[in-house]
Amino acid sequence: MATAPIDPSLRIASVRLAVADLARSAEFYERTLGLPLIGREEERALLGSDAAQPALELVPIADPVPLSPRSTGLFHVAWLHPTRAGLADTVRRIVASRWPIEGASDHGVSEALYLSDPDGLGIEIYADRPRERWQAGAGGHGVRMFTAQLDLEDLLAQGSDGPSSQIEAGTGIGHVHLKVADVPRAHAFYRDELGFEEMALLPSAAFLSAGGYHHHIGLNSWQSGGADAAPANAPGLRETRFTIKGASPRTLADPDGNALSFGPAPG
């Protein structure tokens, strides 16, 4: 029997990523992605558009090994821009830095582009379409998401011609997409144990959320079906931190060993 639905106030506050070269990754996230550097110490860097609530923590790995695409773990961290103009500005900044963009898609609910950081950890940059334009899924349940060609020319017509040095104010983590060994197992955990709502179910993928959002958590086994987690000294996701109004702090791990923490929302 499913647990009660998770509180609709849930948001993703931050993620912690372990990286092979802290200086290199901090420079990439600050200069290329445009996240302001909030704090830099020997063993970590904090970045984000809100100085009071850093959205990204980077920590170094001793004796790092390359990340295998076959292992479970992070598929991408998705940075939600408040406006299409802000997304267009980030695209221009990435292009100006000569960093490769690996894909671009219209998902119906959102417009998204994809790239990887210096360690090969996936990144999505996106902007949502207004909720009133989202289409209901099959049988009126959830939302309809698809992958179509993005009208990049129309997107880049938004905003100014030259990129700013920093990402749009208010940009934060909209969702985290994970590579899992078994989608039904992970899906059941997030839905039945934590109370996330199923929003879309695709072959070898599932998308779940709180409060009717298209997804806060994505799950797929496209490369990772039956696989194990990466070694502890490989780059990857170390923790996803959620906030919920009035929540008591707690930490746990999902069936693939991804660390999750829940705590009260600021204020």
Steps between C-alpha positions, in 0.01 A plus 500: 500500500639840401590747772335842522601739219817694574447863596444719192739762641794269423788661312851385413727727703840377387720216388850396599727376222836331542745608229847400387645853493330753726659809344412387149139420586447817702627706207270317258188546711582865566627612159319274256172421673502840671430398860640764738777371726374544857786342693826320428697289746774244456254211511185646348346771284148642538313653207151622418288798410393552865794581727300397806410157361776349280351257249821318409771360723814361337739279694827346375583132463833353605653279229202528262417243235294567185124470519347214301181587309369154584491551876199619697499850641447842349350542154475877533436792733244729338528876547160667470507856365211733591471630141572400141719810470710376791536158340601659170762704684648185655512334158688799360745493792573131447548547127727802558716286731528238223359230725309233302122477525405137450126521438193721486137390538146625526330289768161668479510607864843658455780598265833343584863472394760254618873498569751337734740645755878435493451160667225391261221564751181591319342845507164615368418868461131570449200727528146386567204587289206643699313225686176582324665386176605161636296215355360224718642153464321183397163466673534851639774393739823695542640696208585423141873527436670425173823573316481715188736735322558825689444823309841634596474801268185616673652441843812701416285787376419562867697753702823675413754411235796466735518260797522631854766364730251353749198274478154655533404592856260245643644207303512186710481124478167399351559126495759228536501211253659174611635191326368196686544125480128421507238764418200321660694455824613864515158621386329307781739647757443861402124453458409256777765573763542876457166598350609658174228501234552316172472759222615302196611145429700419187687190384787461747430838664276659761440857611366595845428824682335688782222751457417416139836609356602306188785339692739555788648151455575322173601134484635303207686178426594580139870437569492367855255209504627241747815702568676584825591840638824663392807459725517736796791686341320569172336839440130509570202608702553473874177648636174660392351735758127572509310757703143464623312750713506392862696182432724339760851427370560146381738320266464172313613323184299373204533141369800598285682660791431863408503712817194716564443752777184683600481810714284803573464772240674830587285744690 
